[in-house]
Amino acid sequence: MEFNAFYRKCREESTVSDFESYLSYCIFEKGGNKQETISLEEYSAMRDRAFDGLDEEAARRLFEAAGAIHWREGEWEGAMK
């Protein structure tokens, strides 16, 4: 997934969605990008800013931490059920 598509998806989705659940799963459980680690507190703050469309840099850090560059479109849909 390209960053621009990821950032657009952040702005379109709510923080209670399959997309956000998959994002947190990839960061905290799946391991995402081992070189980019963030705490739960950092995640919450960055997620809120990114999903409100207020902070592109926060979205970029989430994108990198989740390893979202390797995501395929729609793979988050139903992934948490």
N, CA, C and O of each residue as an XYZ file, in Angstrom:
324
protein
N       0.854     -1.169      0.000
C       0.000      0.000      0.000
C       0.903      1.235      0.000
O       1.871      1.305      0.756
N       0.586      2.176     -0.829
C       1.325      3.437     -0.873
C       0.904      4.329      0.299
O      -0.216      4.222      0.800
N       1.811      5.206      0.726
C       1.502      6.069      1.866
C       0.278      6.946      1.617
O      -0.561      7.093      2.506
N       0.162      7.531      0.423
C      -0.980      8.420      0.149
C      -2.312      7.698      0.311
O      -3.271      8.275      0.825
N      -2.379      6.447     -0.121
C      -3.605      5.653      0.037
C      -3.854      5.359      1.515
O      -4.996      5.390      1.972
N      -2.789      5.076      2.259
C      -2.902      4.825      3.694
C      -3.432      6.064      4.415
O      -4.352      5.965      5.227
N      -2.862      7.213      4.122
C      -3.270      8.454      4.786
C      -4.716      8.811      4.435
O      -5.471      9.265      5.296
N      -5.096      8.611      3.194
C      -6.483      8.846      2.784
C      -7.424      7.909      3.549
O      -8.496      8.325      3.988
N      -7.021      6.654      3.703
C      -7.841      5.680      4.430
C      -7.969      6.090      5.894
O      -9.041      5.946      6.481
N      -6.902      6.594      6.486
C      -6.958      7.083      7.877
C      -8.025      8.163      8.011
O      -8.819      8.147      8.952
N      -8.041      9.092      7.074
C      -8.994     10.203      7.147
C     -10.427      9.756      6.873
O     -11.370     10.389      7.348
N     -10.603      8.681      6.117
C     -11.940      8.196      5.775
C     -12.539      7.284      6.837
O     -13.759      7.228      6.991
N     -11.696      6.573      7.566
C     -12.160      5.584      8.539
C     -12.287      6.203      9.928
O     -11.668      7.222     10.233
N     -13.099      5.565     10.755
C     -13.179      5.983     12.160
C     -12.130      5.201     12.946
O     -11.539      4.250     12.434
N     -11.910      5.607     14.181
C     -10.954      4.884     15.014
C     -11.543      3.578     15.526
O     -10.854      2.816     16.204
N     -12.797      3.310     15.216
C     -13.425      2.024     15.531
C     -13.785      1.388     14.190
O     -14.915      1.505     13.716
N     -12.808      0.714     13.590
C     -13.004      0.116     12.269
C     -12.048     -1.058     12.110
O     -11.093     -1.197     12.874
N     -12.309     -1.903     11.112
C     -11.385     -2.996     10.811
C     -10.009     -2.442     10.459
O      -8.986     -3.014     10.835
N      -9.991     -1.321      9.732
C      -8.719     -0.727      9.315
C      -7.877     -0.340     10.528
O      -6.693     -0.671     10.588
N      -8.472      0.353     11.491
C      -7.729      0.772     12.687
C      -7.351     -0.433     13.533
O      -6.251     -0.474     14.084
N      -8.233     -1.407     13.649
C      -7.924     -2.619     14.415
C      -6.748     -3.360     13.798
O      -5.864     -3.833     14.513
N      -6.734     -3.462     12.477
C      -5.642     -4.137     11.781
C      -4.338     -3.353     11.942
O      -3.269     -3.944     12.100
N      -4.429     -2.048     11.902
C      -3.263     -1.195     12.116
C      -2.641     -1.483     13.482
O      -1.435     -1.711     13.575
N      -3.447     -1.474     14.533
C      -2.910     -1.725     15.871
C      -2.408     -3.161     15.998
O      -1.395     -3.402     16.655
N      -3.096     -4.109     15.384
C      -2.650     -5.507     15.390
C      -1.261     -5.627     14.759
O      -0.380     -6.286     15.311
N      -1.070     -4.993     13.613
C       0.216     -5.075     12.920
C       1.340     -4.441     13.730
O       2.475     -4.914     13.684
N       1.044     -3.396     14.459
C       2.071     -2.719     15.249
C       2.400     -3.495     16.518
O       3.572     -3.707     16.828
N       1.381     -3.918     17.249
C       1.613     -4.473     18.580
C       1.662     -5.993     18.653
O       2.325     -6.536     19.537
N       0.989     -6.688     17.764
C       0.961     -8.144     17.852
C       1.757     -8.825     16.747
O       2.486     -9.784     16.999
N       1.618     -8.337     15.551
C       2.295     -8.944     14.408
C       3.758     -8.517     14.336
O       4.580     -9.221     13.749
N       4.080     -7.404     14.911
C       5.461     -6.959     14.931
C       5.814     -5.910     13.902
O       6.855     -5.265     14.026
N       4.989     -5.715     12.894
C       5.204     -4.651     11.910
C       6.656     -4.449     11.547
O       7.340     -5.387     11.138
N       7.118     -3.246     11.693
C       8.490     -2.857     11.397
C       9.282     -2.871     12.696
O       9.058     -2.029     13.566
N      10.192     -3.804     12.834
C      10.965     -3.963     14.074
C      11.830     -2.735     14.390
O      12.195     -2.518     15.545
N      12.153     -1.945     13.384
C      13.009     -0.777     13.589
C      12.229      0.447     14.044
O      12.824      1.414     14.519
N      10.909      0.421     13.907
C      10.063      1.568     14.279
C       9.094      1.106     15.357
O       8.019      0.587     15.057
N       9.480      1.298     16.608
C       8.601      0.885     17.703
C       7.971      2.115     18.345
O       8.588      3.176     18.430
N       6.731      1.950     18.793
C       6.028      3.033     19.472
C       5.284      2.455     20.668
O       4.883      1.292     20.663
N       5.109      3.273     21.678
C       4.371      2.849     22.871
C       2.873      2.966     22.607
O       2.447      3.590     21.635
N       2.095      2.366     23.474
C       0.639      2.445     23.350
C       0.164      3.890     23.450
O      -0.745      4.301     22.728
N       0.782      4.663     24.350
C       0.412      6.075     24.505
C       0.731      6.864     23.237
O      -0.072      7.681     22.787
N       1.908      6.616     22.668
C       2.275      7.285     21.416
C       1.313      6.889     20.297
O       0.873      7.729     19.513
N       0.997      5.601     20.239
C       0.072      5.108     19.214
C      -1.268      5.828     19.304
O      -1.790      6.306     18.297
N      -1.819      5.903     20.503
C      -3.135      6.531     20.685
C      -3.129      7.979     20.219
O      -4.043      8.418     19.521
N      -2.095      8.720     20.607
C      -2.010     10.131     20.223
C      -1.824     10.279     18.711
O      -2.487     11.100     18.077
N      -0.918      9.479     18.137
C      -0.676      9.564     16.693
C      -1.897      9.119     15.904
O      -2.235      9.729     14.890
N      -2.559      8.064     16.359
C      -3.761      7.573     15.677
C      -4.830      8.656     15.633
O      -5.434      8.900     14.589
N      -5.060      9.306     16.773
C      -6.083     10.355     16.817
C      -5.757     11.485     15.852
O      -6.635     11.961     15.132
N      -4.496     11.919     15.832
C      -4.102     13.005     14.927
C      -4.180     12.575     13.464
O      -4.633     13.341     12.613
N      -3.741     11.359     13.172
C      -3.750     10.865     11.788
C      -5.176     10.649     11.288
O      -5.495     11.006     10.155
N      -6.028     10.070     12.120
C      -7.389      9.770     11.687
C      -8.249     11.028     11.612
O      -9.270     11.036     10.923
N      -7.854     12.081     12.305
C      -8.550     13.364     12.174
C      -8.024     14.159     10.976
O      -8.548     15.225     10.656
N      -6.984     13.633     10.316
C      -6.415     14.304      9.155
C      -5.603     15.532      9.511
O      -5.388     16.412      8.677
N      -5.151     15.588     10.762
C      -4.447     16.776     11.233
C      -2.930     16.660     11.154
O      -2.231     17.673     11.196
N      -2.412     15.443     11.041
C      -0.972     15.274     11.174
C      -0.464     14.183     10.234
O      -0.552     12.993     10.535
N       0.062     14.605      9.110
C       0.596     13.662      8.134
C       1.810     12.929      8.685
O       2.014     11.756      8.375
N       2.615     13.601      9.494
C       3.799     12.953     10.068
C       3.399     11.829     11.021
O       4.058     10.790     11.050
N       2.340     12.017     11.795
C       1.844     10.951     12.675
C       1.391      9.759     11.831
O       1.669      8.611     12.176
N       0.703     10.029     10.742
C       0.260      8.953      9.852
C       1.461      8.223      9.260
O       1.438      7.000      9.122
N       2.497      8.959      8.912
C       3.692      8.337      8.335
C       4.368      7.413      9.348
O       4.817      6.324      8.989
N       4.443      7.838     10.601
C       5.042      6.972     11.632
C       4.223      5.707     11.833
O       4.788      4.625     11.992
N       2.894      5.826     11.827
C       2.037      4.644     11.954
C       2.228      3.720     10.752
O       2.327      2.502     10.903
N       2.278      4.305      9.572
C       2.487      3.561      8.327
C       3.778      2.751      8.405
O       3.804      1.571      8.053
N       4.831      3.387      8.863
C       6.130      2.722      8.958
C       6.137      1.668     10.057
O       6.649      0.567      9.852
N       5.574      1.991     11.224
C       5.568      1.057     12.352
C       4.761     -0.200     12.042
O       5.102     -1.286     12.510
N       3.699     -0.062     11.261
C       2.837     -1.204     10.923
C       3.370     -2.014      9.744
O       2.872     -3.102      9.458
N       4.382     -1.481      9.063
C       4.864     -2.150      7.857
C       3.807     -2.134      6.760
O       3.721     -3.059      5.953
N       3.004     -1.071      6.741
C       1.855     -0.984      5.835
C       2.244     -0.931      4.365
O       1.396     -1.122      3.493
N       3.499     -0.677      4.084
C       3.932     -0.681      2.684
C       3.710     -2.063      2.069
O       3.606     -2.189      0.849
N       3.638     -3.094      2.907
C       3.454     -4.469      2.431
C       1.989     -4.906      2.414
O       1.684     -6.027      2.008
N       1.085     -4.035      2.850
C      -0.338     -4.392      2.867
C      -0.900     -4.406      1.451
O      -0.478     -3.638      0.587
N      -1.852     -5.290      1.239
C      -2.618     -5.300     -0.008
C      -3.962     -4.639      0.262
O      -4.511     -4.768      1.357
N      -4.483     -3.944     -0.710
C      -5.766     -3.246     -0.569
C      -6.834     -4.196     -0.049
O      -7.070     -5.260     -0.622
N      -7.473     -3.801      1.038
C      -8.594     -4.544      1.596
C      -8.235     -5.693      2.506
O      -9.138     -6.344      3.032
N      -6.953     -5.980      2.721
C      -6.603     -7.140      3.546
C      -7.060     -6.985      4.993
O      -7.143     -7.976      5.719
N      -7.353     -5.776      5.416
C      -7.829     -5.531      6.778
C      -9.316     -5.833      6.934
O      -9.800     -5.991      8.055
N     -10.033     -5.913      5.837
C     -11.482     -6.106      5.905
C     -11.809     -7.484      6.464
O     -11.505     -8.507      5.851
N     -12.429     -7.494      7.632
C     -12.801     -8.734      8.292
C     -11.647     -9.464      8.944
O     -11.835    -10.547      9.498
N     -10.454     -8.891      8.889
C      -9.271     -9.561      9.429
C      -9.332     -9.740     10.942
O      -8.673    -10.629     11.481
N     -10.096     -8.931     11.622
C     -10.136     -8.987     13.078
C     -11.343     -9.753     13.615
O     -11.580     -9.765     14.823
N     -12.091    -10.378     12.747
C     -13.282    -11.116     13.205
C     -12.955    -12.536     13.533
O     -13.837    -13.296     13.932
